[in-house]
Amino acid sequence: MPQNRDYSDSSSETQAIAYKERLNDWAIARLLPNMQRVIVARFRSRSDAEGHMQLLRQLIPDACFVVVFDCQRDEAVI
């Protein structure tokens, strides 16, 4: 049976992206002066994030890193 390869279901692509974004809730943030921070990497589990943070601390000993749970990444409340 031939398949229609020209048809793309954009709603399923959007749902897949949204689901993929929700998987990476743990993040490593580098703390900067003046209460600023930069997200260095995102992970699916806290243990993965902590393991990567240990490596970063060995590679960049002068920097300050922290593991954070980023649950409201897209829903910032002002």
All heavy atoms as a GROMACS GRO file, in nm:
protein
  633
    1MET      N    1   0.084  -0.117   0.000
    1MET     CA    2   0.000   0.000   0.000
    1MET      C    3   0.090   0.124   0.000
    1MET      O    4   0.175   0.140   0.087
    1MET     CB    5  -0.090  -0.003   0.124
    1MET     CG    6  -0.192   0.103   0.129
    1MET     SD    7  -0.301   0.067   0.269
    1MET     CE    8  -0.440   0.152   0.214
    2PRO      N    9   0.073   0.216  -0.095
    2PRO     CA   10   0.160   0.333  -0.102
    2PRO      C   11   0.132   0.429   0.014
    2PRO      O   12   0.019   0.441   0.061
    2PRO     CB   13   0.125   0.397  -0.236
    2PRO     CG   14  -0.008   0.343  -0.272
    2PRO     CD   15  -0.021   0.210  -0.207
    3GLN      N   16   0.237   0.496   0.055
    3GLN     CA   17   0.224   0.593   0.164
    3GLN      C   18   0.234   0.733   0.109
    3GLN      O   19   0.308   0.760   0.015
    3GLN     CB   20   0.335   0.571   0.267
    3GLN     CG   21   0.326   0.439   0.338
    3GLN     CD   22   0.440   0.424   0.436
    3GLN    OE1   23   0.530   0.505   0.441
    3GLN    NE2   24   0.435   0.317   0.513
    4ASN      N   25   0.160   0.822   0.166
    4ASN     CA   26   0.165   0.963   0.128
    4ASN      C   27   0.276   1.029   0.208
    4ASN      O   28   0.259   1.064   0.324
    4ASN     CB   29   0.030   1.029   0.153
    4ASN     CG   30   0.027   1.171   0.103
    4ASN    OD1   31   0.126   1.222   0.053
    4ASN    ND2   32  -0.088   1.234   0.115
    5ARG      N   33   0.389   1.049   0.148
    5ARG     CA   34   0.504   1.106   0.218
    5ARG      C   35   0.503   1.258   0.221
    5ARG      O   36   0.582   1.319   0.289
    5ARG     CB   37   0.633   1.056   0.154
    5ARG     CG   38   0.649   0.906   0.166
    5ARG     CD   39   0.782   0.863   0.108
    5ARG     NE   40   0.789   0.719   0.098
    5ARG     CZ   41   0.831   0.639   0.194
    5ARG    NH1   42   0.868   0.690   0.308
    5ARG    NH2   43   0.836   0.509   0.176
    6ASP      N   44   0.413   1.319   0.142
    6ASP     CA   45   0.406   1.465   0.139
    6ASP      C   46   0.326   1.521   0.256
    6ASP      O   47   0.335   1.638   0.286
    6ASP     CB   48   0.342   1.513   0.008
    6ASP     CG   49   0.426   1.476  -0.112
    6ASP    OD1   50   0.550   1.466  -0.095
    6ASP    OD2   51   0.370   1.456  -0.221
    7TYR      N   52   0.248   1.438   0.321
    7TYR     CA   53   0.164   1.483   0.432
    7TYR      C   54   0.246   1.486   0.559
    7TYR      O   55   0.315   1.392   0.593
    7TYR     CB   56   0.045   1.389   0.450
    7TYR     CG   57  -0.039   1.420   0.571
    7TYR    CD1   58  -0.124   1.530   0.572
    7TYR    CD2   59  -0.032   1.340   0.684
    7TYR    CE1   60  -0.201   1.559   0.682
    7TYR    CE2   61  -0.109   1.370   0.796
    7TYR     CZ   62  -0.193   1.479   0.793
    7TYR     OH   63  -0.268   1.508   0.904
    8SER      N   64   0.241   1.597   0.629
    8SER     CA   65   0.309   1.606   0.759
    8SER      C   66   0.208   1.653   0.862
    8SER      O   67   0.142   1.754   0.844
    8SER     CB   68   0.427   1.701   0.752
    8SER     OG   69   0.383   1.831   0.729
    9ASP      N   70   0.200   1.580   0.968
    9ASP     CA   71   0.108   1.614   1.077
    9ASP      C   72   0.181   1.705   1.174
    9ASP      O   73   0.260   1.659   1.256
    9ASP     CB   74   0.059   1.486   1.145
    9ASP     CG   75  -0.046   1.516   1.251
    9ASP    OD1   76  -0.093   1.632   1.257
    9ASP    OD2   77  -0.080   1.423   1.326
   10SER      N   78   0.159   1.834   1.165
   10SER     CA   79   0.232   1.930   1.248
   10SER      C   80   0.196   1.917   1.396
   10SER      O   81   0.276   1.947   1.482
   10SER     CB   82   0.208   2.072   1.201
   10SER     OG   83   0.072   2.104   1.212
   11SER      N   84   0.075   1.873   1.426
   11SER     CA   85   0.036   1.862   1.567
   11SER      C   86   0.116   1.753   1.637
   11SER      O   87   0.154   1.768   1.752
   11SER     CB   88  -0.113   1.836   1.581
   11SER     OG   89  -0.145   1.709   1.525
   12SER      N   90   0.143   1.642   1.568
   12SER     CA   91   0.222   1.536   1.631
   12SER      C   92   0.367   1.580   1.648
   12SER      O   93   0.432   1.544   1.745
   12SER     CB   94   0.215   1.407   1.550
   12SER     OG   95   0.278   1.425   1.425
   13GLU      N   96   0.420   1.661   1.554
   13GLU     CA   97   0.556   1.713   1.570
   13GLU      C   98   0.564   1.807   1.688
   13GLU      O   99   0.659   1.804   1.765
   13GLU     CB  100   0.600   1.784   1.442
   13GLU     CG  101   0.622   1.692   1.325
   13GLU     CD  102   0.653   1.768   1.197
   13GLU    OE1  103   0.673   1.890   1.206
   13GLU    OE2  104   0.658   1.705   1.091
   14THR      N  105   0.464   1.892   1.705
   14THR     CA  106   0.460   1.986   1.817
   14THR      C  107   0.451   1.912   1.949
   14THR      O  108   0.518   1.947   2.046
   14THR     CB  109   0.341   2.082   1.802
   14THR    OG1  110   0.349   2.145   1.676
   14THR    CG2  111   0.342   2.185   1.912
   15GLN      N  112   0.369   1.806   1.953
   15GLN     CA  113   0.356   1.728   2.075
   15GLN      C  114   0.486   1.658   2.108
   15GLN      O  115   0.525   1.649   2.224
   15GLN     CB  116   0.242   1.627   2.062
   15GLN     CG  117   0.106   1.690   2.060
   15GLN     CD  118  -0.004   1.588   2.034
   15GLN    OE1  119   0.023   1.473   2.004
   15GLN    NE2  120  -0.127   1.632   2.045
   16ALA      N  121   0.556   1.607   2.007
   16ALA     CA  122   0.683   1.538   2.030
   16ALA      C  123   0.787   1.634   2.085
   16ALA      O  124   0.862   1.600   2.176
   16ALA     CB  125   0.732   1.472   1.902
   17ILE      N  126   0.791   1.755   2.033
   17ILE     CA  127   0.887   1.853   2.083
   17ILE      C  128   0.854   1.892   2.226
   17ILE      O  129   0.941   1.900   2.311
   17ILE     CB  130   0.889   1.977   1.990
   17ILE    CG1  131   0.947   1.938   1.855
   17ILE    CG2  132   0.968   2.090   2.053
   17ILE    CD1  133   0.932   2.045   1.749
   18ALA      N  134   0.726   1.914   2.254
   18ALA     CA  135   0.687   1.951   2.390
   18ALA      C  136   0.722   1.840   2.488
   18ALA      O  137   0.770   1.867   2.598
   18ALA     CB  138   0.538   1.982   2.395
   19TYR      N  139   0.699   1.715   2.450
   19TYR     CA  140   0.732   1.604   2.538
   19TYR      C  141   0.883   1.595   2.559
   19TYR      O  142   0.930   1.575   2.670
   19TYR     CB  143   0.680   1.472   2.479
   19TYR     CG  144   0.720   1.351   2.558
   19TYR    CD1  145   0.662   1.326   2.681
   19TYR    CD2  146   0.816   1.263   2.511
   19TYR    CE1  147   0.698   1.215   2.755
   19TYR    CE2  148   0.854   1.152   2.585
   19TYR     CZ  149   0.794   1.128   2.706
   19TYR     OH  150   0.831   1.020   2.781
   20LYS      N  151   0.959   1.615   2.454
   20LYS     CA  152   1.105   1.608   2.465
   20LYS      C  153   1.158   1.718   2.556
   20LYS      O  154   1.250   1.696   2.634
   20LYS     CB  155   1.167   1.620   2.326
   20LYS     CG  156   1.316   1.599   2.324
   20LYS     CD  157   1.370   1.602   2.183
   20LYS     CE  158   1.519   1.580   2.183
   20LYS     NZ  159   1.575   1.585   2.047
   21GLU      N  160   1.099   1.838   2.548
   21GLU     CA  161   1.142   1.947   2.635
   21GLU      C  162   1.111   1.919   2.781
   21GLU      O  163   1.184   1.961   2.870
   21GLU     CB  164   1.074   2.077   2.592
   21GLU     CG  165   1.128   2.133   2.463
   21GLU     CD  166   1.052   2.256   2.418
   21GLU    OE1  167   0.951   2.291   2.483
   21GLU    OE2  168   1.092   2.315   2.318
   22ARG      N  169   1.000   1.848   2.808
   22ARG     CA  170   0.963   1.818   2.946
   22ARG      C  171   1.054   1.714   3.009
   22ARG      O  172   1.055   1.700   3.130
   22ARG     CB  173   0.818   1.771   2.952
   22ARG     CG  174   0.719   1.884   2.935
   22ARG     CD  175   0.580   1.835   2.951
   22ARG     NE  176   0.544   1.759   2.832
   22ARG     CZ  177   0.452   1.666   2.827
   22ARG    NH1  178   0.383   1.635   2.932
   22ARG    NH2  179   0.427   1.601   2.715
   23LEU      N  180   1.130   1.640   2.929
   23LEU     CA  181   1.215   1.536   2.984
   23LEU      C  182   1.337   1.592   3.056
   23LEU      O  183   1.392   1.528   3.143
   23LEU     CB  184   1.262   1.442   2.872
   23LEU     CG  185   1.155   1.353   2.812
   23LEU    CD1  186   1.215   1.271   2.699
   23LEU    CD2  187   1.095   1.261   2.917
   24ASN      N  188   1.381   1.709   3.016
   24ASN     CA  189   1.504   1.765   3.070
   24ASN      C  190   1.474   1.871   3.175
   24ASN      O  191   1.492   1.989   3.151
   24ASN     CB  192   1.589   1.823   2.957
   24ASN     CG  193   1.628   1.718   2.856
   24ASN    OD1  194   1.649   1.603   2.890
   24ASN    ND2  195   1.639   1.757   2.732
   25ASP      N  196   1.430   1.827   3.291
   25ASP     CA  197   1.394   1.922   3.396
   25ASP      C  198   1.509   1.957   3.489
   25ASP      O  199   1.503   2.057   3.559
   25ASP     CB  200   1.278   1.867   3.479
   25ASP     CG  201   1.146   1.870   3.403
   25ASP    OD1  202   1.135   1.952   3.310
   25ASP    OD2  203   1.058   1.792   3.436
   26TRP      N  204   1.614   1.877   3.493
   26TRP     CA  205   1.728   1.906   3.578
   26TRP      C  206   1.832   1.982   3.498
   26TRP      O  207   1.859   1.949   3.383
   26TRP     CB  208   1.788   1.777   3.634
   26TRP     CG  209   1.696   1.711   3.730
   26TRP    CD1  210   1.610   1.609   3.706
   26TRP    CD2  211   1.678   1.745   3.868
   26TRP    NE1  212   1.540   1.578   3.819
   26TRP    CE2  213   1.580   1.659   3.921
   26TRP    CE3  214   1.736   1.840   3.951
   26TRP    CZ2  215   1.540   1.666   4.054
   26TRP    CZ3  216   1.695   1.846   4.083
   26TRP    CH2  217   1.598   1.761   4.133
   27ALA      N  218   1.889   2.084   3.558
   27ALA     CA  219   1.984   2.167   3.486
   27ALA      C  220   2.102   2.202   3.577
   27ALA      O  221   2.091   2.201   3.699
   27ALA     CB  222   1.918   2.295   3.438
   28ILE      N  223   2.214   2.230   3.513
   28ILE     CA  224   2.331   2.282   3.583
   28ILE      C  225   2.340   2.430   3.549
   28ILE      O  226   2.341   2.467   3.432
   28ILE     CB  227   2.460   2.211   3.541
   28ILE    CG1  228   2.453   2.064   3.579
   28ILE    CG2  229   2.582   2.278   3.604
   28ILE    CD1  230   2.574   1.984   3.535
   29ALA      N  231   2.344   2.512   3.652
   29ALA     CA  232   2.356   2.656   3.633
   29ALA      C  233   2.492   2.702   3.684
   29ALA      O  234   2.538   2.657   3.789
   29ALA     CB  235   2.245   2.729   3.706
   30ARG      N  236   2.555   2.788   3.609
   30ARG     CA  237   2.679   2.850   3.654
   30ARG      C  238   2.643   2.985   3.714
   30ARG      O  239   2.577   3.068   3.650
   30ARG     CB  240   2.776   2.869   3.538
   30ARG     CG  241   2.906   2.930   3.579
   30ARG     CD  242   3.004   2.936   3.466
   30ARG     NE  243   3.127   2.996   3.514
   30ARG     CZ  244   3.235   3.010   3.441
   30ARG    NH1  245   3.236   2.968   3.316
   30ARG    NH2  246   3.343   3.065   3.491
   31LEU      N  247   2.682   3.006   3.838
   31LEU     CA  248   2.650   3.130   3.907
   31LEU      C  249   2.753   3.236   3.873
   31LEU      O  250   2.873   3.213   3.883
   31LEU     CB  251   2.645   3.106   4.058
   31LEU     CG  252   2.545   2.999   4.103
   31LEU    CD1  253   2.553   2.981   4.252
   31LEU    CD2  254   2.405   3.034   4.059
   32LEU      N  255   2.705   3.352   3.833
   32LEU     CA  256   2.790   3.464   3.792
   32LEU      C  257   2.773   3.580   3.889
   32LEU      O  258   2.680   3.580   3.970
   32LEU     CB  259   2.752   3.508   3.650
   32LEU     CG  260   2.763   3.401   3.541
   32LEU    CD1  261   2.705   3.453   3.411
   32LEU    CD2  262   2.905   3.356   3.524
   33PRO      N  263   2.859   3.680   3.881
   33PRO     CA  264   2.844   3.797   3.969
   33PRO      C  265   2.712   3.870   3.942
   33PRO      O  266   2.649   3.854   3.839
   33PRO     CB  267   2.963   3.884   3.930
   33PRO     CG  268   3.059   3.795   3.861
   33PRO     CD  269   2.980   3.685   3.800
   34ASN      N  270   2.673   3.951   4.037
   34ASN     CA  271   2.551   4.033   4.030
   34ASN      C  272   2.425   3.948   4.018
   34ASN      O  273   2.331   3.982   3.945
   34ASN     CB  274   2.558   4.132   3.913
   34ASN     CG  275   2.670   4.231   3.930
   34ASN    OD1  276   2.704   4.268   4.042
   34ASN    ND2  277   2.731   4.272   3.821
   35MET      N  278   2.421   3.837   4.088
   35MET     CA  279   2.304   3.750   4.095
   35MET      C  280   2.258   3.698   3.958
   35MET      O  281   2.141   3.673   3.936
   35MET     CB  282   2.187   3.822   4.163
   35MET     CG  283   2.216   3.863   4.306
   35MET     SD  284   2.239   3.722   4.414
   35MET     CE  285   2.075   3.655   4.416
   36GLN      N  286   2.351   3.682   3.866
   36GLN     CA  287   2.318   3.628   3.735
   36GLN      C  288   2.353   3.481   3.730
   36GLN      O  289   2.435   3.432   3.808
   36GLN     CB  290   2.394   3.702   3.625
   36GLN     CG  291   2.356   3.847   3.613
   36GLN     CD  292   2.439   3.918   3.509
   36GLN    OE1  293   2.544   3.871   3.468
   36GLN    NE2  294   2.391   4.034   3.465
   37ARG      N  295   2.289   3.408   3.638
   37ARG     CA  296   2.319   3.267   3.621
   37ARG      C  297   2.305   3.229   3.474
   37ARG      O  298   2.232   3.294   3.399
   37ARG     CB  299   2.227   3.180   3.705
   37ARG     CG  300   2.083   3.185   3.662
   37ARG     CD  301   1.992   3.121   3.763
   37ARG     NE  302   1.854   3.118   3.720
   37ARG     CZ  303   1.773   3.221   3.713
   37ARG    NH1  304   1.818   3.341   3.747
   37ARG    NH2  305   1.650   3.209   3.673
   38VAL      N  306   2.375   3.124   3.435
   38VAL     CA  307   2.371   3.073   3.298
   38VAL      C  308   2.347   2.923   3.306
   38VAL      O  309   2.418   2.852   3.379
   38VAL     CB  310   2.503   3.102   3.224
   38VAL    CG1  311   2.502   3.039   3.086
   38VAL    CG2  312   2.528   3.250   3.215
   39ILE      N  313   2.247   2.874   3.234
   39ILE     CA  314   2.223   2.730   3.228
   39ILE      C  315   2.329   2.669   3.136
   39ILE      O  316   2.341   2.707   3.019
   39ILE     CB  317   2.081   2.698   3.175
   39ILE    CG1  318   1.976   2.757   3.267
   39ILE    CG2  319   2.063   2.548   3.158
   39ILE    CD1  320   1.974   2.697   3.406
   40VAL      N  321   2.405   2.575   3.190
   40VAL     CA  322   2.514   2.513   3.116
   40VAL      C  323   2.465   2.390   3.041
   40VAL      O  324   2.501   2.368   2.925
   40VAL     CB  325   2.629   2.476   3.212
   40VAL    CG1  326   2.740   2.403   3.140
   40VAL    CG2  327   2.681   2.600   3.281
   41ALA      N  328   2.383   2.308   3.106
   41ALA     CA  329   2.335   2.184   3.044
   41ALA      C  330   2.206   2.141   3.113
   41ALA      O  331   2.178   2.180   3.225
   41ALA     CB  332   2.440   2.075   3.057
   42ARG      N  333   2.129   2.057   3.043
   42ARG     CA  334   2.005   2.002   3.097
   42ARG      C  335   2.011   1.850   3.094
   42ARG      O  336   2.071   1.792   3.004
   42ARG     CB  337   1.885   2.049   3.014
   42ARG     CG  338   1.866   2.198   3.021
   42ARG     CD  339   1.737   2.239   2.952
   42ARG     NE  340   1.725   2.383   2.949
   42ARG     CZ  341   1.681   2.456   3.048
   42ARG    NH1  342   1.643   2.400   3.159
   42ARG    NH2  343   1.674   2.587   3.038
   43PHE      N  344   1.946   1.788   3.193
   43PHE     CA  345   1.952   1.643   3.207
   43PHE      C  346   1.816   1.587   3.245
   43PHE      O  347   1.731   1.657   3.299
   43PHE     CB  348   2.053   1.604   3.316
   43PHE     CG  349   2.193   1.650   3.284
   43PHE    CD1  350   2.237   1.775   3.326
   43PHE    CD2  351   2.278   1.570   3.212
   43PHE    CE1  352   2.364   1.818   3.295
   43PHE    CE2  353   2.405   1.613   3.181
   43PHE     CZ  354   2.448   1.737   3.224
   44ARG      N  355   1.798   1.458   3.221
   44ARG     CA  356   1.673   1.391   3.256
   44ARG      C  357   1.668   1.352   3.403
   44ARG      O  358   1.562   1.345   3.462
   44ARG     CB  359   1.655   1.265   3.171
   44ARG     CG  360   1.630   1.295   3.027
   44ARG     CD  361   1.602   1.169   2.952
   44ARG     NE  362   1.582   1.199   2.812
   44ARG     CZ  363   1.541   1.114   2.724
   44ARG    NH1  364   1.516   0.990   2.759
   44ARG    NH2  365   1.526   1.148   2.599
   45SER      N  366   1.783   1.324   3.461
   45SER     CA  367   1.783   1.282   3.601
   45SER      C  368   1.880   1.367   3.682
   45SER      O  369   1.977   1.422   3.629
   45SER     CB  370   1.821   1.134   3.612
   45SER     OG  371   1.957   1.117   3.580
   46ARG      N  372   1.852   1.374   3.811
   46ARG     CA  373   1.937   1.453   3.900
   46ARG      C  374   2.075   1.390   3.912
   46ARG      O  375   2.177   1.462   3.917
   46ARG     CB  376   1.871   1.462   4.037
   46ARG     CG  377   1.952   1.545   4.134
   46ARG     CD  378   1.883   1.559   4.266
   46ARG     NE  379   1.966   1.638   4.356
   46ARG     CZ  380   1.925   1.687   4.469
   46ARG    NH1  381   1.802   1.667   4.509
   46ARG    NH2  382   2.006   1.756   4.545
   47SER      N  383   2.083   1.258   3.915
   47SER     CA  384   2.213   1.193   3.929
   47SER      C  385   2.302   1.220   3.808
   47SER      O  386   2.423   1.238   3.823
   47SER     CB  387   2.196   1.043   3.951
   47SER     OG  388   2.134   0.984   3.838
   48ASP      N  389   2.243   1.226   3.688
   48ASP     CA  390   2.322   1.261   3.570
   48ASP      C  391   2.376   1.403   3.582
   48ASP      O  392   2.491   1.430   3.548
   48ASP     CB  393   2.238   1.248   3.443
   48ASP     CG  394   2.210   1.105   3.404
   48ASP    OD1  395   2.277   1.014   3.458
   48ASP    OD2  396   2.120   1.083   3.321
   49ALA      N  397   2.292   1.494   3.628
   49ALA     CA  398   2.333   1.634   3.643
   49ALA      C  399   2.444   1.646   3.748
   49ALA      O  400   2.542   1.718   3.727
   49ALA     CB  401   2.214   1.720   3.681
   50GLU      N  402   2.431   1.576   3.859
   50GLU     CA  403   2.534   1.584   3.963
   50GLU      C  404   2.666   1.525   3.916
   50GLU      O  405   2.773   1.578   3.948
   50GLU     CB  406   2.485   1.515   4.089
   50GLU     CG  407   2.375   1.593   4.159
   50GLU     CD  408   2.318   1.521   4.279
   50GLU    OE1  409   2.340   1.399   4.294
   50GLU    OE2  410   2.248   1.587   4.358
   51GLY      N  411   2.661   1.417   3.840
   51GLY     CA  412   2.782   1.357   3.786
   51GLY      C  413   2.853   1.451   3.690
   51GLY      O  414   2.976   1.466   3.694
   52HIS      N  415   2.776   1.517   3.605
   52HIS     CA  416   2.834   1.612   3.511
   52HIS      C  417   2.889   1.735   3.584
   52HIS      O  418   2.992   1.790   3.545
   52HIS     CB  419   2.730   1.654   3.408
   52HIS     CG  420   2.787   1.725   3.290
   52HIS    ND1  421   2.849   1.660   3.186
   52HIS    CD2  422   2.793   1.857   3.261
   52HIS    CE1  423   2.890   1.749   3.098
   52HIS    NE2  424   2.857   1.869   3.141
   53MET      N  425   2.820   1.775   3.691
   53MET     CA  426   2.867   1.890   3.768
   53MET      C  427   3.002   1.860   3.835
   53MET      O  428   3.089   1.947   3.842
   53MET     CB  429   2.764   1.931   3.873
   53MET     CG  430   2.802   2.058   3.946
   53MET     SD  431   2.679   2.115   4.064
   53MET     CE  432   2.678   1.982   4.181
   54GLN      N  433   3.021   1.738   3.881
   54GLN     CA  434   3.150   1.701   3.939
   54GLN      C  435   3.262   1.716   3.837
   54GLN      O  436   3.371   1.765   3.868
   54GLN     CB  437   3.146   1.558   3.993
   54GLN     CG  438   3.065   1.542   4.118
   54GLN     CD  439   3.061   1.398   4.165
   54GLN    OE1  440   3.109   1.307   4.098
   54GLN    NE2  441   3.002   1.376   4.281
   55LEU      N  442   3.235   1.675   3.714
   55LEU     CA  443   3.334   1.689   3.607
   55LEU      C  444   3.362   1.836   3.578
   55LEU      O  445   3.478   1.876   3.563
   55LEU     CB  446   3.285   1.619   3.480
   55LEU     CG  447   3.376   1.633   3.359
   55LEU    CD1  448   3.506   1.557   3.383
   55LEU    CD2  449   3.306   1.583   3.235
   56LEU      N  450   3.257   1.917   3.574
   56LEU     CA  451   3.276   2.060   3.549
   56LEU      C  452   3.358   2.125   3.660
   56LEU      O  453   3.442   2.212   3.633
   56LEU     CB  454   3.141   2.131   3.537
   56LEU     CG  455   3.063   2.107   3.408
   56LEU    CD1  456   2.925   2.169   3.417
   56LEU    CD2  457   3.139   2.162   3.289
   57ARG      N  458   3.335   2.085   3.783
   57ARG     CA  459   3.412   2.141   3.895
   57ARG      C  460   3.559   2.104   3.887
   57ARG      O  461   3.646   2.179   3.930
   57ARG     CB  462   3.353   2.095   4.028
   57ARG     CG  463   3.224   2.166   4.061
   57ARG     CD  464   3.170   2.124   4.195
   57ARG     NE  465   3.054   2.203   4.232
   57ARG     CZ  466   2.971   2.171   4.327
   57ARG    NH1  467   2.989   2.061   4.398
   57ARG    NH2  468   2.866   2.248   4.354
   58GLN      N  469   3.590   1.986   3.832
   58GLN     CA  470   3.729   1.947   3.813
   58GLN      C  471   3.793   2.024   3.698
   58GLN      O  472   3.909   2.064   3.707
   58GLN     CB  473   3.740   1.797   3.785
   58GLN     CG  474   3.706   1.712   3.904
   58GLN     CD  475   3.707   1.564   3.872
   58GLN    OE1  476   3.724   1.525   3.757
   58GLN    NE2  477   3.685   1.481   3.973
   59LEU      N  478   3.716   2.047   3.592
   59LEU     CA  479   3.770   2.117   3.476
   59LEU      C  480   3.782   2.268   3.498
   59LEU      O  481   3.875   2.332   3.450
   59LEU     CB  482   3.682   2.091   3.353
   59LEU     CG  483   3.680   1.948   3.301
   59LEU    CD1  484   3.577   1.933   3.190
   59LEU    CD2  485   3.818   1.909   3.251
   60ILE      N  486   3.685   2.324   3.570
   60ILE     CA  487   3.683   2.469   3.597
   60ILE      C  488   3.668   2.490   3.748
   60ILE      O  489   3.559   2.517   3.798
   60ILE     CB  490   3.566   2.537   3.522
   60ILE    CG1  491   3.563   2.493   3.375
   60ILE    CG2  492   3.578   2.689   3.530
   60ILE    CD1  493   3.439   2.537   3.301
   61PRO      N  494   3.777   2.476   3.823
   61PRO     CA  495   3.765   2.481   3.971
   61PRO      C  496   3.726   2.618   4.026
   61PRO      O  497   3.673   2.627   4.136
   61PRO     CB  498   3.903   2.439   4.018
   61PRO     CG  499   3.994   2.461   3.904
   61PRO     CD  500   3.912   2.449   3.779
   62ASP      N  501   3.751   2.726   3.952
   62ASP     CA  502   3.720   2.859   4.003
   62ASP      C  503   3.573   2.898   3.984
   62ASP      O  504   3.528   2.996   4.043
   62ASP     CB  505   3.808   2.964   3.934
   62ASP     CG  506   3.955   2.943   3.968
   62ASP    OD1  507   3.983   2.886   4.076
   62ASP    OD2  508   4.040   2.984   3.888
   63ALA      N  509   3.500   2.825   3.903
   63ALA     CA  510   3.359   2.858   3.876
   63ALA      C  511   3.270   2.794   3.982
   63ALA      O  512   3.305   2.695   4.045
   63ALA     CB  513   3.319   2.809   3.738
   64CYS      N  514   3.152   2.853   3.999
   64CYS     CA  515   3.055   2.802   4.095
   64CYS      C  516   2.935   2.747   4.019
   64CYS      O  517   2.868   2.820   3.945
   64CYS     CB  518   3.012   2.914   4.189
   64CYS     SG  519   2.901   2.858   4.319
   65PHE      N  520   2.909   2.616   4.035
   65PHE     CA  521   2.798   2.549   3.966
   65PHE      C  522   2.698   2.498   4.069
   65PHE      O  523   2.735   2.466   4.182
   65PHE     CB  524   2.849   2.431   3.883
   65PHE     CG  525   2.940   2.471   3.772
   65PHE    CD1  526   3.077   2.460   3.786
   65PHE    CD2  527   2.890   2.518   3.652
   65PHE    CE1  528   3.162   2.495   3.684
   65PHE    CE2  529   2.974   2.553   3.548
   65PHE     CZ  530   3.111   2.542   3.565
   66VAL      N  531   2.571   2.488   4.028
   66VAL     CA  532   2.467   2.436   4.114
   66VAL      C  533   2.367   2.359   4.028
   66VAL      O  534   2.340   2.396   3.914
   66VAL     CB  535   2.399   2.550   4.193
   66VAL    CG1  536   2.327   2.645   4.102
   66VAL    CG2  537   2.306   2.496   4.297
   67VAL      N  538   2.314   2.248   4.083
   67VAL     CA  539   2.211   2.170   4.016
   67VAL      C  540   2.076   2.226   4.056
   67VAL      O  541   2.049   2.245   4.175
   67VAL     CB  542   2.221   2.020   4.052
   67VAL    CG1  543   2.105   1.942   3.992
   67VAL    CG2  544   2.353   1.962   4.004
   68VAL      N  545   1.991   2.253   3.958
   68VAL     CA  546   1.860   2.310   3.985
   68VAL      C  547   1.752   2.228   3.915
   68VAL      O  548   1.777   2.165   3.813
   68VAL     CB  549   1.850   2.458   3.939
   68VAL    CG1  550   1.943   2.544   4.020
   68VAL    CG2  551   1.879   2.470   3.792
   69PHE      N  552   1.631   2.229   3.972
   69PHE     CA  553   1.515   2.168   3.908
   69PHE      C  554   1.440   2.280   3.839
   69PHE      O  555   1.388   2.371   3.904
   69PHE     CB  556   1.426   2.098   4.011
   69PHE     CG  557   1.312   2.024   3.948
   69PHE    CD1  558   1.332   1.902   3.889
   69PHE    CD2  559   1.185   2.079   3.948
   69PHE    CE1  560   1.227   1.834   3.831
   69PHE    CE2  561   1.079   2.011   3.890
   69PHE     CZ  562   1.100   1.888   3.831
   70ASP      N  563   1.434   2.275   3.708
   70ASP     CA  564   1.377   2.383   3.628
   70ASP      C  565   1.238   2.344   3.582
   70ASP      O  566   1.217   2.302   3.469
   70ASP     CB  567   1.469   2.409   3.509
   70ASP     CG  568   1.438   2.540   3.440
   70ASP    OD1  569   1.358   2.618   3.494
   70ASP    OD2  570   1.494   2.564   3.332
   71CYS      N  571   1.138   2.358   3.669
   71CYS     CA  572   1.002   2.313   3.637
   71CYS      C  573   0.922   2.418   3.561
   71CYS      O  574   0.827   2.385   3.492
   71CYS     CB  575   0.929   2.272   3.762
   71CYS     SG  576   0.903   2.406   3.878
   72GLN      N  577   0.955   2.546   3.573
   72GLN     CA  578   0.877   2.651   3.508
   72GLN      C  579   0.962   2.726   3.407
   72GLN      O  580   0.961   2.848   3.401
   72GLN     CB  581   0.823   2.747   3.611
   72GLN     CG  582   0.724   2.683   3.704
   72GLN     CD  583   0.666   2.783   3.800
   72GLN    OE1  584   0.683   2.902   3.784
   72GLN    NE2  585   0.595   2.734   3.900
   73ARG      N  586   1.034   2.654   3.325
   73ARG     CA  587   1.124   2.714   3.230
   73ARG      C  588   1.051   2.805   3.131
   73ARG      O  589   1.095   2.913   3.103
   73ARG     CB  590   1.197   2.602   3.157
   73ARG     CG  591   1.268   2.640   3.035
   73ARG     CD  592   1.347   2.527   2.979
   73ARG     NE  593   1.291   2.396   3.009
   73ARG     CZ  594   1.325   2.287   2.948
   73ARG    NH1  595   1.414   2.292   2.855
   73ARG    NH2  596   1.273   2.172   2.979
   74ASP      N  597   0.936   2.762   3.077
   74ASP     CA  598   0.862   2.839   2.979
   74ASP      C  599   0.750   2.921   3.041
   74ASP      O  600   0.688   3.002   2.973
   74ASP     CB  601   0.802   2.747   2.873
   74ASP     CG  602   0.911   2.679   2.793
   74ASP    OD1  603   1.019   2.738   2.780
   74ASP    OD2  604   0.888   2.568   2.744
   75GLU      N  605   0.721   2.902   3.167
   75GLU     CA  606   0.608   2.967   3.230
   75GLU      C  607   0.655   3.065   3.338
   75GLU      O  608   0.617   3.055   3.453
   75GLU     CB  609   0.517   2.861   3.294
   75GLU     CG  610   0.469   2.756   3.197
   75GLU     CD  611   0.401   2.640   3.268
   75GLU    OE1  612   0.384   2.650   3.391
   75GLU    OE2  613   0.371   2.542   3.203
   76ALA      N  614   0.738   3.158   3.299
   76ALA     CA  615   0.790   3.254   3.395
   76ALA      C  616   0.677   3.344   3.446
   76ALA      O  617   0.597   3.397   3.369
   76ALA     CB  618   0.899   3.339   3.331
   77VAL      N  619   0.673   3.361   3.576
   77VAL     CA  620   0.571   3.446   3.638
   77VAL      C  621   0.636   3.577   3.675
   77VAL      O  622   0.735   3.580   3.746
   77VAL     CB  623   0.512   3.377   3.763
   77VAL    CG1  624   0.411   3.470   3.828
   77VAL    CG2  625   0.450   3.245   3.726
   78ILE      N  626   0.578   3.686   3.627
   78ILE     CA  627   0.636   3.819   3.656
   78ILE      C  628   0.545   3.893   3.750
   78ILE      O  629   0.428   3.894   3.738
   78ILE     CB  630   0.656   3.899   3.526
   78ILE    CG1  631   0.754   3.825   3.436
   78ILE    CG2  632   0.703   4.037   3.555
   78ILE    CD1  633   0.775   3.888   3.302
   0.00000   0.00000   0.00000
